[in-house]
Amino acid sequence: DKRENWIKRCIAISGDTLQIIDGVVYINGKAGAVPRHFEASYLVVMPGHKRISEQRLDAMGIDNVVRPTIDSTEFIYNLTTANVDSLRAMGANIRRKISKETADSRIFPFDKDHHKWNEDNFGPIYIPEKGATVQLDSLTLPFYKRIIDTYEHNTLEVQDGKIYINHHETTTYTFKLNYFWMMGDNRNESMDSRFWGYVPEDHIVGKAWLIWLSYHHRRIRWGRLFSAIR
Protein backbone atom coordinates (compact mmCIF):
# COMPACT_ATOMS: atom_id res chain seq x y z
CA ASP A 1 0.00 0.00 0.00
CA LYS A 2 1.94 3.02 -1.26
CA ARG A 3 -0.30 5.37 0.78
CA GLU A 4 0.85 3.86 4.06
CA ASN A 5 3.27 5.83 6.24
CA TRP A 6 6.51 4.05 7.13
CA ILE A 7 9.02 5.17 9.77
CA LYS A 8 12.61 4.78 8.58
CA ARG A 9 15.87 6.55 9.33
CA CYS A 10 17.30 8.90 6.70
CA ILE A 11 20.94 7.83 6.41
CA ALA A 12 21.94 9.60 3.19
CA ILE A 13 20.78 12.88 1.68
CA SER A 14 20.81 14.42 -1.79
CA GLY A 15 24.28 14.50 -3.32
CA ASP A 16 25.70 11.75 -1.08
CA THR A 17 27.25 8.52 -2.27
CA LEU A 18 26.27 5.44 -0.27
CA GLN A 19 27.83 2.00 -0.07
CA ILE A 20 27.22 -1.01 2.17
CA ILE A 21 30.17 -3.34 2.76
CA ASP A 22 29.62 -6.46 4.89
CA GLY A 23 26.64 -4.82 6.56
CA VAL A 24 28.44 -1.56 7.39
CA VAL A 25 27.03 1.59 5.77
CA TYR A 26 29.49 4.11 4.33
CA ILE A 27 28.46 7.64 3.37
CA ASN A 28 30.90 9.48 1.10
CA GLY A 29 33.57 6.93 2.00
CA LYS A 30 33.16 7.19 5.79
CA ALA A 31 31.41 4.68 8.07
CA GLY A 32 27.99 5.97 9.08
CA ALA A 33 26.78 6.39 12.66
CA VAL A 34 25.28 3.30 14.32
CA PRO A 35 21.72 4.02 15.56
CA ARG A 36 21.00 3.62 19.27
CA HIS A 37 18.63 0.64 18.74
CA PHE A 38 20.55 -0.94 15.85
CA GLU A 39 19.84 -4.65 15.39
CA ALA A 40 21.29 -7.23 13.02
CA SER A 41 21.37 -10.99 12.56
CA TYR A 42 24.16 -12.93 14.24
CA LEU A 43 25.28 -16.56 14.20
CA VAL A 44 25.54 -17.71 17.81
CA VAL A 45 27.05 -20.82 19.41
CA MET A 46 26.44 -20.99 23.16
CA PRO A 47 28.66 -22.85 25.65
CA GLY A 48 27.67 -26.51 25.61
CA HIS A 49 26.11 -25.96 22.16
CA LYS A 50 22.74 -25.28 23.75
CA ARG A 51 19.94 -23.11 22.45
CA ILE A 52 19.23 -20.00 24.54
CA SER A 53 16.17 -20.60 26.67
CA GLU A 54 12.96 -18.69 26.01
CA GLN A 55 13.15 -17.22 29.51
CA ARG A 56 16.66 -15.88 28.87
CA LEU A 57 15.64 -14.45 25.49
CA ASP A 58 12.69 -12.71 27.09
CA ALA A 59 14.83 -11.27 29.90
CA MET A 60 17.34 -9.90 27.37
CA GLY A 61 14.63 -8.56 25.06
CA ILE A 62 15.81 -10.77 22.19
CA ASP A 63 13.35 -11.74 19.49
CA ASN A 64 12.36 -15.35 20.09
CA VAL A 65 12.10 -16.11 16.36
CA VAL A 66 15.26 -18.23 16.14
CA ARG A 67 16.48 -19.87 12.95
CA PRO A 68 18.86 -22.84 13.23
CA THR A 69 21.59 -23.27 10.63
CA ILE A 70 22.72 -26.50 8.96
CA ASP A 71 25.05 -26.88 11.93
CA SER A 72 22.59 -27.82 14.68
CA THR A 73 24.76 -26.13 17.34
CA GLU A 74 24.56 -22.71 15.65
CA PHE A 75 21.52 -20.44 15.79
CA ILE A 76 20.59 -17.13 14.16
CA TYR A 77 19.41 -14.41 16.53
CA ASN A 78 18.46 -10.80 15.87
CA LEU A 79 20.59 -8.85 18.36
CA THR A 80 21.38 -5.33 19.49
CA THR A 81 24.96 -4.32 20.27
CA ALA A 82 24.15 -4.69 23.99
CA ASN A 83 22.80 -8.22 23.38
CA VAL A 84 26.03 -9.17 21.62
CA ASP A 85 28.14 -7.90 24.52
CA SER A 86 25.99 -9.76 27.07
CA LEU A 87 26.13 -13.08 25.20
CA ARG A 88 29.88 -12.84 24.69
CA ALA A 89 30.24 -12.26 28.44
CA MET A 90 28.37 -15.56 28.87
CA GLY A 91 30.97 -17.32 26.70
CA ALA A 92 29.07 -17.35 23.41
CA ASN A 93 30.85 -17.48 20.06
CA ILE A 94 29.19 -14.81 17.91
CA ARG A 95 29.70 -13.56 14.37
CA ARG A 96 27.66 -11.25 12.21
CA LYS A 97 25.56 -13.00 9.56
CA ILE A 98 26.51 -11.38 6.26
CA SER A 99 25.18 -12.03 2.76
CA LYS A 100 28.27 -12.04 0.55
CA GLU A 101 28.02 -13.94 -2.71
CA THR A 102 24.32 -14.09 -3.61
CA ALA A 103 22.83 -11.42 -5.87
CA ASP A 104 19.32 -10.62 -4.64
CA SER A 105 16.78 -9.85 -7.38
CA ARG A 106 14.64 -7.94 -4.84
CA ILE A 107 17.37 -5.36 -4.33
CA PHE A 108 17.29 -1.97 -6.08
CA PRO A 109 17.83 -1.34 -9.00
CA PHE A 110 16.50 -4.90 -9.68
CA ASP A 111 19.22 -5.62 -12.25
CA LYS A 112 21.24 -8.50 -10.78
CA ASP A 113 22.88 -9.26 -14.13
CA HIS A 114 24.88 -6.04 -13.87
CA HIS A 115 24.67 -5.25 -10.13
CA LYS A 116 25.25 -8.33 -8.00
CA TRP A 117 24.10 -6.67 -4.80
CA ASN A 118 22.28 -7.81 -1.68
CA GLU A 119 21.13 -6.20 1.57
CA ASP A 120 24.62 -6.46 3.17
CA ASN A 121 26.79 -5.61 0.16
CA PHE A 122 25.42 -2.82 -2.00
CA GLY A 123 26.58 0.10 -4.09
CA PRO A 124 28.25 2.51 -4.39
CA ILE A 125 25.18 4.47 -5.39
CA TYR A 126 24.63 8.21 -5.92
CA ILE A 127 21.67 9.89 -4.19
CA PRO A 128 20.18 12.33 -6.74
CA GLU A 129 20.21 16.05 -5.99
CA LYS A 130 17.93 18.71 -7.48
CA GLY A 131 19.67 20.38 -10.43
CA ALA A 132 22.31 17.67 -10.84
CA THR A 133 22.67 16.03 -14.25
CA VAL A 134 23.50 12.36 -14.84
CA GLN A 135 24.46 10.39 -17.92
CA LEU A 136 21.85 7.91 -19.16
CA ASP A 137 22.57 4.59 -20.82
CA SER A 138 21.45 0.97 -20.49
CA LEU A 139 23.41 0.54 -17.25
CA THR A 140 22.38 3.75 -15.47
CA LEU A 141 18.73 3.92 -16.60
CA PRO A 142 17.49 1.27 -14.09
CA PHE A 143 18.59 3.60 -11.25
CA TYR A 144 16.66 6.61 -12.53
CA LYS A 145 13.73 5.17 -14.50
CA ARG A 146 11.19 5.54 -11.67
CA ILE A 147 12.42 9.05 -10.91
CA ILE A 148 12.01 10.14 -14.52
CA ASP A 149 8.63 8.64 -15.36
CA THR A 150 6.84 8.38 -11.99
CA TYR A 151 8.22 10.91 -9.51
CA GLU A 152 9.00 13.67 -12.02
CA HIS A 153 6.17 12.91 -14.48
CA ASN A 154 7.98 12.57 -17.79
CA THR A 155 7.30 10.28 -20.72
CA LEU A 156 10.15 7.77 -20.94
CA GLU A 157 10.73 5.38 -23.82
CA VAL A 158 13.59 3.18 -24.97
CA GLN A 159 13.68 2.30 -28.67
CA ASP A 160 16.49 0.52 -30.51
CA GLY A 161 18.82 1.16 -27.59
CA LYS A 162 18.10 4.90 -27.60
CA ILE A 163 16.47 6.77 -24.69
CA TYR A 164 13.65 9.24 -25.30
CA ILE A 165 12.30 11.61 -22.65
CA ASN A 166 9.16 13.53 -23.62
CA HIS A 167 9.72 12.22 -27.17
CA HIS A 168 13.22 13.69 -27.47
CA GLU A 169 16.31 11.51 -27.72
CA THR A 170 18.72 12.18 -24.86
CA THR A 171 21.77 10.81 -23.05
CA THR A 172 21.38 12.94 -19.90
CA TYR A 173 18.79 13.83 -17.27
CA THR A 174 18.61 16.74 -14.81
CA PHE A 175 16.73 16.09 -11.56
CA LYS A 176 13.83 18.30 -10.52
CA LEU A 177 13.66 17.08 -6.90
CA ASN A 178 15.96 16.11 -4.07
CA TYR A 179 16.06 12.44 -3.05
CA PHE A 180 16.92 10.59 0.14
CA TRP A 181 17.96 7.10 1.25
CA MET A 182 16.05 5.47 4.11
CA MET A 183 16.95 2.37 6.13
CA GLY A 184 15.50 0.71 9.21
CA ASP A 185 17.51 0.32 12.43
CA ASN A 186 16.63 -3.39 12.41
CA ARG A 187 18.82 -4.04 9.38
CA ASN A 188 17.99 -7.66 8.59
CA GLU A 189 14.25 -7.29 9.18
CA SER A 190 13.58 -4.03 7.34
CA MET A 191 11.93 -3.19 4.04
CA ASP A 192 13.60 0.09 3.08
CA SER A 193 15.45 1.89 0.29
CA ARG A 194 17.50 -1.22 -0.44
CA PHE A 195 14.22 -2.62 -1.78
CA TRP A 196 12.39 0.59 -2.82
CA GLY A 197 15.16 2.82 -4.11
CA TYR A 198 15.24 6.58 -3.69
CA VAL A 199 12.61 8.50 -1.71
CA PRO A 200 11.67 11.87 -3.26
CA GLU A 201 11.40 14.91 -1.01
CA ASP A 202 7.66 15.27 -1.63
CA HIS A 203 7.07 11.77 -0.18
CA ILE A 204 8.49 12.72 3.22
CA VAL A 205 5.52 13.65 5.42
CA GLY A 206 7.12 14.31 8.79
CA LYS A 207 9.71 13.41 11.40
CA ALA A 208 9.21 10.75 14.05
CA TRP A 209 10.39 12.14 17.38
CA LEU A 210 8.64 10.14 20.13
CA ILE A 211 8.08 6.41 20.70
CA TRP A 212 4.37 6.09 21.49
CA LEU A 213 4.29 2.27 21.62
CA SER A 214 7.00 -0.39 21.40
CA TYR A 215 5.88 -3.99 21.02
CA HIS A 216 8.30 -6.88 20.69
CA HIS A 217 8.25 -10.62 21.33
CA ARG A 218 4.57 -10.63 22.38
CA ARG A 219 5.11 -7.96 25.03
CA ILE A 220 5.17 -4.20 25.47
CA ARG A 221 8.63 -2.76 26.03
CA TRP A 222 7.68 -0.30 28.76
CA GLY A 223 11.18 1.18 28.97
CA ARG A 224 10.87 2.61 25.44
CA LEU A 225 7.43 4.19 25.74
CA PHE A 226 7.38 7.99 25.42
CA SER A 227 11.15 8.19 24.92
CA ALA A 228 12.68 10.41 22.26
CA ILE A 229 13.83 8.91 18.97
CA ARG A 230 17.51 9.63 18.36
C-alpha positions as CSV (number, residue, x, y, z in Angstrom):
1,D,0.0,0.0,0.0
2,K,1.9,3.0,-1.3
3,R,-0.3,5.4,0.8
4,E,0.8,3.9,4.1
5,N,3.3,5.8,6.2
6,W,6.5,4.1,7.1
7,I,9.0,5.2,9.8
8,K,12.6,4.8,8.6
9,R,15.9,6.5,9.3
10,C,17.3,8.9,6.7
11,I,20.9,7.8,6.4
12,A,21.9,9.6,3.2
13,I,20.8,12.9,1.7
14,S,20.8,14.4,-1.8
15,G,24.3,14.5,-3.3
16,D,25.7,11.8,-1.1
17,T,27.2,8.5,-2.3
18,L,26.3,5.4,-0.3
19,Q,27.8,2.0,-0.1
20,I,27.2,-1.0,2.2
21,I,30.2,-3.3,2.8
22,D,29.6,-6.5,4.9
23,G,26.6,-4.8,6.6
24,V,28.4,-1.6,7.4
25,V,27.0,1.6,5.8
26,Y,29.5,4.1,4.3
27,I,28.5,7.6,3.4
28,N,30.9,9.5,1.1
29,G,33.6,6.9,2.0
30,K,33.2,7.2,5.8
31,A,31.4,4.7,8.1
32,G,28.0,6.0,9.1
33,A,26.8,6.4,12.7
34,V,25.3,3.3,14.3
35,P,21.7,4.0,15.6
36,R,21.0,3.6,19.3
37,H,18.6,0.6,18.7
38,F,20.6,-0.9,15.8
39,E,19.8,-4.7,15.4
40,A,21.3,-7.2,13.0
41,S,21.4,-11.0,12.6
42,Y,24.2,-12.9,14.2
43,L,25.3,-16.6,14.2
44,V,25.5,-17.7,17.8
45,V,27.0,-20.8,19.4
46,M,26.4,-21.0,23.2
47,P,28.7,-22.8,25.6
48,G,27.7,-26.5,25.6
49,H,26.1,-26.0,22.2
50,K,22.7,-25.3,23.8
51,R,19.9,-23.1,22.5
52,I,19.2,-20.0,24.5
53,S,16.2,-20.6,26.7
54,E,13.0,-18.7,26.0
55,Q,13.1,-17.2,29.5
56,R,16.7,-15.9,28.9
57,L,15.6,-14.5,25.5
58,D,12.7,-12.7,27.1
59,A,14.8,-11.3,29.9
60,M,17.3,-9.9,27.4
61,G,14.6,-8.6,25.1
62,I,15.8,-10.8,22.2
63,D,13.4,-11.7,19.5
64,N,12.4,-15.4,20.1
65,V,12.1,-16.1,16.4
66,V,15.3,-18.2,16.1
67,R,16.5,-19.9,12.9
68,P,18.9,-22.8,13.2
69,T,21.6,-23.3,10.6
70,I,22.7,-26.5,9.0
71,D,25.0,-26.9,11.9
72,S,22.6,-27.8,14.7
73,T,24.8,-26.1,17.3
74,E,24.6,-22.7,15.7
75,F,21.5,-20.4,15.8
76,I,20.6,-17.1,14.2
77,Y,19.4,-14.4,16.5
78,N,18.5,-10.8,15.9
79,L,20.6,-8.9,18.4
80,T,21.4,-5.3,19.5
81,T,25.0,-4.3,20.3
82,A,24.2,-4.7,24.0
83,N,22.8,-8.2,23.4
84,V,26.0,-9.2,21.6
85,D,28.1,-7.9,24.5
86,S,26.0,-9.8,27.1
87,L,26.1,-13.1,25.2
88,R,29.9,-12.8,24.7
89,A,30.2,-12.3,28.4
90,M,28.4,-15.6,28.9
91,G,31.0,-17.3,26.7
92,A,29.1,-17.3,23.4
93,N,30.8,-17.5,20.1
94,I,29.2,-14.8,17.9
95,R,29.7,-13.6,14.4
96,R,27.7,-11.2,12.2
97,K,25.6,-13.0,9.6
98,I,26.5,-11.4,6.3
99,S,25.2,-12.0,2.8
100,K,28.3,-12.0,0.5
101,E,28.0,-13.9,-2.7
102,T,24.3,-14.1,-3.6
103,A,22.8,-11.4,-5.9
104,D,19.3,-10.6,-4.6
105,S,16.8,-9.9,-7.4
106,R,14.6,-7.9,-4.8
107,I,17.4,-5.4,-4.3
108,F,17.3,-2.0,-6.1
109,P,17.8,-1.3,-9.0
110,F,16.5,-4.9,-9.7
111,D,19.2,-5.6,-12.2
112,K,21.2,-8.5,-10.8
113,D,22.9,-9.3,-14.1
114,H,24.9,-6.0,-13.9
115,H,24.7,-5.3,-10.1
116,K,25.2,-8.3,-8.0
117,W,24.1,-6.7,-4.8
118,N,22.3,-7.8,-1.7
119,E,21.1,-6.2,1.6
120,D,24.6,-6.5,3.2
121,N,26.8,-5.6,0.2
122,F,25.4,-2.8,-2.0
123,G,26.6,0.1,-4.1
124,P,28.3,2.5,-4.4
125,I,25.2,4.5,-5.4
126,Y,24.6,8.2,-5.9
127,I,21.7,9.9,-4.2
128,P,20.2,12.3,-6.7
129,E,20.2,16.1,-6.0
130,K,17.9,18.7,-7.5
131,G,19.7,20.4,-10.4
132,A,22.3,17.7,-10.8
133,T,22.7,16.0,-14.3
134,V,23.5,12.4,-14.8
135,Q,24.5,10.4,-17.9
136,L,21.9,7.9,-19.2
137,D,22.6,4.6,-20.8
138,S,21.5,1.0,-20.5
139,L,23.4,0.5,-17.2
140,T,22.4,3.7,-15.5
141,L,18.7,3.9,-16.6
142,P,17.5,1.3,-14.1
143,F,18.6,3.6,-11.3
144,Y,16.7,6.6,-12.5
145,K,13.7,5.2,-14.5
146,R,11.2,5.5,-11.7
147,I,12.4,9.0,-10.9
148,I,12.0,10.1,-14.5
149,D,8.6,8.6,-15.4
150,T,6.8,8.4,-12.0
151,Y,8.2,10.9,-9.5
152,E,9.0,13.7,-12.0
153,H,6.2,12.9,-14.5
154,N,8.0,12.6,-17.8
155,T,7.3,10.3,-20.7
156,L,10.1,7.8,-20.9
157,E,10.7,5.4,-23.8
158,V,13.6,3.2,-25.0
159,Q,13.7,2.3,-28.7
160,D,16.5,0.5,-30.5
161,G,18.8,1.2,-27.6
162,K,18.1,4.9,-27.6
163,I,16.5,6.8,-24.7
164,Y,13.6,9.2,-25.3
165,I,12.3,11.6,-22.7
166,N,9.2,13.5,-23.6
167,H,9.7,12.2,-27.2
168,H,13.2,13.7,-27.5
169,E,16.3,11.5,-27.7
170,T,18.7,12.2,-24.9
171,T,21.8,10.8,-23.1
172,T,21.4,12.9,-19.9
173,Y,18.8,13.8,-17.3
174,T,18.6,16.7,-14.8
175,F,16.7,16.1,-11.6
176,K,13.8,18.3,-10.5
177,L,13.7,17.1,-6.9
178,N,16.0,16.1,-4.1
179,Y,16.1,12.4,-3.1
180,F,16.9,10.6,0.1
181,W,18.0,7.1,1.3
182,M,16.1,5.5,4.1
183,M,17.0,2.4,6.1
184,G,15.5,0.7,9.2
185,D,17.5,0.3,12.4
186,N,16.6,-3.4,12.4
187,R,18.8,-4.0,9.4
188,N,18.0,-7.7,8.6
189,E,14.2,-7.3,9.2
190,S,13.6,-4.0,7.3
191,M,11.9,-3.2,4.0
192,D,13.6,0.1,3.1
193,S,15.5,1.9,0.3
194,R,17.5,-1.2,-0.4
195,F,14.2,-2.6,-1.8
196,W,12.4,0.6,-2.8
197,G,15.2,2.8,-4.1
198,Y,15.2,6.6,-3.7
199,V,12.6,8.5,-1.7
200,P,11.7,11.9,-3.3
201,E,11.4,14.9,-1.0
202,D,7.7,15.3,-1.6
203,H,7.1,11.8,-0.2
204,I,8.5,12.7,3.2
205,V,5.5,13.7,5.4
206,G,7.1,14.3,8.8
207,K,9.7,13.4,11.4
208,A,9.2,10.8,14.0
209,W,10.4,12.1,17.4
210,L,8.6,10.1,20.1
211,I,8.1,6.4,20.7
212,W,4.4,6.1,21.5
213,L,4.3,2.3,21.6
214,S,7.0,-0.4,21.4
215,Y,5.9,-4.0,21.0
216,H,8.3,-6.9,20.7
217,H,8.2,-10.6,21.3
218,R,4.6,-10.6,22.4
219,R,5.1,-8.0,25.0
220,I,5.2,-4.2,25.5
221,R,8.6,-2.8,26.0
222,W,7.7,-0.3,28.8
223,G,11.2,1.2,29.0
224,R,10.9,2.6,25.4
225,L,7.4,4.2,25.7
226,F,7.4,8.0,25.4
227,S,11.2,8.2,24.9
228,A,12.7,10.4,22.3
229,I,13.8,8.9,19.0
230,R,17.5,9.6,18.4
